[in-house]
Amino acid sequence: MKSTAIALLLGLAAATAAHAQNGVARVNGVVIPQSRMDMFVRDLTAQGRPDTPELRTAIKQELVNRELVTQEAARRGLEKNPEVQAQLEIARQTVLFRAYLQDVMRTVVVTEDAAKKEYERMKGQLGTREYKARHILVEKEDEARDIIARIKKGASFEKLAGEKSKDTGTKARGGELDWNRPDSVVKPFGDALVRLKKGQMTDAPVQTQFGWHVIRLDDERALKVPGYDEVKGNIHQQLQQQQQKQVYEKVLNDLRAKAKIEDK
């Protein structure tokens, strides 16, 4: 019976020693665990680095260097420094905070059906047309009305845009704007676009937070919406972020409701 117990103890000791030997290296008797190496490899390969023997050798040297410096810092008593202790506590909180959130966020799953419904909702908001326009932006309504009157009498819209517009991004192009959906510009401007016919100019200035606009619609066309397969990755990511935010806020609200929080 006694020999059996001794054999078991010897077996356990051997297993423990073998486990310790599975570490990356031993530094002054301290074993650097393989799990630490695995974590570094996982993080670096996630950033696009290939998992190569050279990478693992470099990581091993970095882990050894860190262990050496950490041991020396402990020998000097630096971990007793109040500022260092505060930083260690913040680091501990950060790791636990992220680990908890990762655990909670595993419940967030965006289904294909939900993504398709979101795609249809977004597509419905885009409308069916987009517009090519020019504008002249000035500070005062009277100035904008004067520009409209001059254009109606035969003055060049493009020339007046170059002379009068305070939109530095378009004045050199005669006020020319890119193709836009009505919802992609400020509302008064977008509303004016959809009321104009091709070649028509606004009869009255349009006011926005930027100033007063004189707008001319040069062209319009059917809006080409990308297919679901082209954008589903972005939609899944967007929905996942939205759901994760909701879960995070609910978790915090629940924890705060159960906690006793006092100002000091």
C-alpha positions in Angstrom: 0.0 0.0 0.0 2.8 2.3 0.9 4.7 1.6 -2.3 1.6 2.3 -4.3 1.2 5.7 -2.7 4.9 6.5 -3.4 4.5 5.4 -7.0 1.4 7.7 -7.4 3.3 10.6 -5.9 6.3 10.0 -8.1 4.0 9.8 -11.1 2.3 13.1 -10.2 5.7 14.8 -9.7 6.9 13.5 -13.1 3.7 14.8 -14.7 4.1 18.2 -13.1 7.7 18.4 -14.2 6.8 17.4 -17.8 4.1 20.1 -17.8 6.6 22.7 -16.7 9.0 21.5 -19.4 6.3 22.2 -22.0 6.8 25.9 -21.4 8.6 28.2 -23.9 11.7 28.7 -21.7 12.8 28.8 -18.1 14.3 32.1 -16.8 16.0 32.0 -13.4 13.8 29.0 -12.5 10.5 30.7 -13.8 8.8 28.8 -16.6 7.3 30.9 -19.4 4.1 29.0 -20.3 3.3 27.9 -23.8 -0.1 29.7 -23.5 1.7 33.0 -23.4 3.5 32.2 -26.7 0.2 31.0 -28.2 -1.5 34.3 -27.3 1.2 36.4 -29.0 1.1 34.2 -32.1 -2.7 34.5 -32.3 -2.6 38.3 -31.9 0.1 38.7 -34.6 -1.4 36.3 -37.1 -4.7 38.1 -36.7 -2.9 41.2 -37.9 -1.7 39.4 -41.0 1.7 38.1 -39.9 2.4 34.6 -41.1 3.0 31.9 -38.4 6.6 31.0 -39.1 9.5 29.6 -37.1 11.2 33.0 -37.4 8.1 34.7 -35.8 8.0 32.2 -33.0 11.7 32.6 -32.3 11.3 36.4 -32.2 8.3 36.0 -29.8 10.3 33.7 -27.6 13.1 36.2 -27.3 10.6 38.9 -26.5 9.0 36.8 -23.8 12.4 36.0 -22.3 13.4 39.7 -22.3 10.1 40.6 -20.6 10.5 38.0 -17.9 14.1 39.2 -17.2 13.0 42.8 -16.9 10.0 41.9 -14.8 12.1 39.9 -12.4 14.5 42.7 -12.1 11.7 45.2 -11.5 10.3 43.0 -8.7 13.8 42.6 -7.2 13.9 46.4 -6.9 10.5 46.5 -5.3 8.9 48.5 -8.1 5.6 46.6 -7.8 5.2 48.2 -4.4 5.2 51.7 -5.9 1.7 53.2 -5.5 1.6 54.4 -9.2 2.7 51.0 -10.4 0.1 49.3 -8.3 -2.6 51.6 -9.8 -1.4 50.8 -13.3 -1.5 47.1 -12.5 -5.0 47.3 -11.2 -6.1 49.2 -14.3 -4.5 46.5 -16.5 -6.3 43.8 -14.5 -9.6 45.6 -14.9 -9.1 46.0 -18.6 -8.4 42.4 -19.2 -11.4 41.3 -17.1 -13.6 43.9 -18.7 -12.7 42.7 -22.2 -13.1 39.1 -21.3 -16.5 39.6 -19.8 -17.7 41.6 -22.8 -16.4 38.9 -25.2 -18.3 36.3 -23.2 -21.5 38.3 -23.3 -21.2 39.3 -27.0 -21.2 35.6 -28.0 -24.9 35.8 -27.8 -25.0 38.4 -30.6 -25.8 36.7 -33.8 -27.0 38.5 -37.0 -29.1 36.2 -39.1 -29.3 36.3 -42.9 -33.0 37.2 -42.7 -32.3 40.2 -40.4 -29.6 41.4 -42.8 -31.9 41.1 -45.8 -34.6 43.0 -44.1 -32.2 45.8 -43.2 -31.0 45.9 -46.8 -34.6 46.3 -48.0 -35.2 49.1 -45.4 -32.0 50.9 -46.4 -32.8 50.6 -50.1 -36.3 52.0 -49.6 -34.7 55.1 -47.9 -32.4 55.8 -50.8 -35.1 56.7 -53.2 -35.0 56.0 -57.0 -33.3 59.0 -58.5 -30.0 60.9 -58.2 -29.3 64.4 -59.4 -26.5 66.4 -61.0 -26.7 70.0 -60.1 -24.8 73.3 -59.9 -25.1 75.9 -57.2 -23.9 79.4 -56.3 -23.6 79.9 -52.5 -23.6 83.4 -51.1 -24.1 84.9 -47.6 -27.2 87.1 -48.1 -30.6 86.5 -49.6 -30.6 89.8 -51.6 -27.3 88.9 -53.2 -28.8 85.5 -54.2 -31.9 87.2 -55.7 -29.7 89.5 -57.7 -27.8 86.6 -59.1 -31.1 84.8 -60.1 -32.3 88.0 -61.8 -29.0 88.4 -63.7 -29.1 84.8 -64.9 -32.6 85.2 -66.1 -31.5 88.1 -68.2 -28.8 86.0 -69.9 -25.8 86.0 -67.5 -23.8 82.8 -67.4 -24.5 80.6 -64.3 -21.1 79.1 -64.5 -19.3 82.5 -64.7 -21.3 84.0 -61.8 -20.5 80.8 -59.7 -16.8 81.4 -60.3 -17.1 85.1 -59.4 -19.6 85.0 -56.5 -19.9 81.6 -54.9 -18.2 81.1 -51.5 -18.1 77.4 -52.0 -14.4 77.0 -52.7 -14.8 73.4 -53.7 -17.1 74.0 -56.6 -16.7 77.6 -57.8 -13.7 76.8 -60.0 -16.0 74.2 -61.8 -18.8 76.7 -62.3 -20.6 75.5 -59.2 -20.7 71.9 -60.5 -21.6 69.3 -57.8 -21.2 65.5 -58.0 -24.2 63.2 -58.5 -26.2 63.2 -55.3 -29.3 61.6 -53.8 -31.7 64.1 -52.2 -31.1 62.5 -48.8 -27.3 62.9 -49.1 -27.4 66.7 -48.9 -29.0 69.1 -46.4 -32.8 68.8 -46.5 -33.7 72.3 -48.0 -31.2 71.6 -50.8 -32.5 68.1 -51.4 -36.1 69.2 -51.4 -35.2 71.9 -54.0 -33.5 69.3 -56.3 -36.6 67.0 -56.5 -38.8 69.9 -57.4 -36.7 71.0 -60.4 -36.9 69.8 -63.9 -33.8 69.2 -66.0 -32.2 72.5 -67.0 -34.4 74.5 -64.6 -33.1 76.9 -61.9 -34.7 77.8 -58.6 -36.9 80.9 -58.8 -36.0 81.9 -55.3 -32.9 81.4 -53.2 -32.7 78.3 -51.0 -31.5 78.8 -47.4 -29.4 76.2 -45.5 -27.0 76.5 -42.6 -24.3 77.3 -45.1 -26.0 80.4 -46.6 -28.2 81.1 -49.6 -28.1 78.9 -52.7 -29.0 79.4 -56.3 -29.5 75.9 -57.7 -29.7 74.6 -61.3 -30.5 71.0 -62.1 -28.3 69.8 -65.0 -29.3 66.1 -65.2 -31.0 63.3 -63.3 -30.9 59.5 -63.6 -32.2 56.3 -62.1 -30.3 55.4 -58.9 -28.3 52.3 -59.2 -28.4 50.4 -55.9 -25.7 47.8 -55.2 -27.1 44.2 -54.9 -27.4 42.5 -51.5 -24.4 40.3 -52.1 -22.2 43.3 -52.7 -23.0 44.9 -49.4 -24.1 42.1 -47.1 -20.8 42.0 -45.3 -21.1 45.7 -44.3 -24.7 45.2 -43.3 -23.9 42.2 -41.1 -21.1 44.3 -39.4 -23.4 47.3 -38.9 -26.2 45.2 -37.4 -23.7 43.4 -35.2 -22.3 46.6 -33.9 -25.8 47.9 -33.2 -26.8 44.8 -31.3 -23.5 44.7 -29.4 -24.1 48.3 -28.3 -27.7 47.4 -27.1 -26.4 44.4 -25.2 -23.6 46.4 -23.6 -26.0 49.1 -22.5 -28.4 46.5 -21.0 -25.6 44.8 -19.2 -24.5 48.1 -17.6 -28.0 49.1 -16.7 -28.7 45.7 -15.1 -25.4 45.8 -13.1 -26.0 49.4 -12.0 -29.5 48.5 -10.9 -28.2 45.7 -8.6 -25.1 47.6 -7.4 -24.7 50.0 -4.4 -22.8 53.0 -5.8 -21.8 55.8 -3.5 -20.0 59.0 -4.2 -16.9 59.6 -2.0 
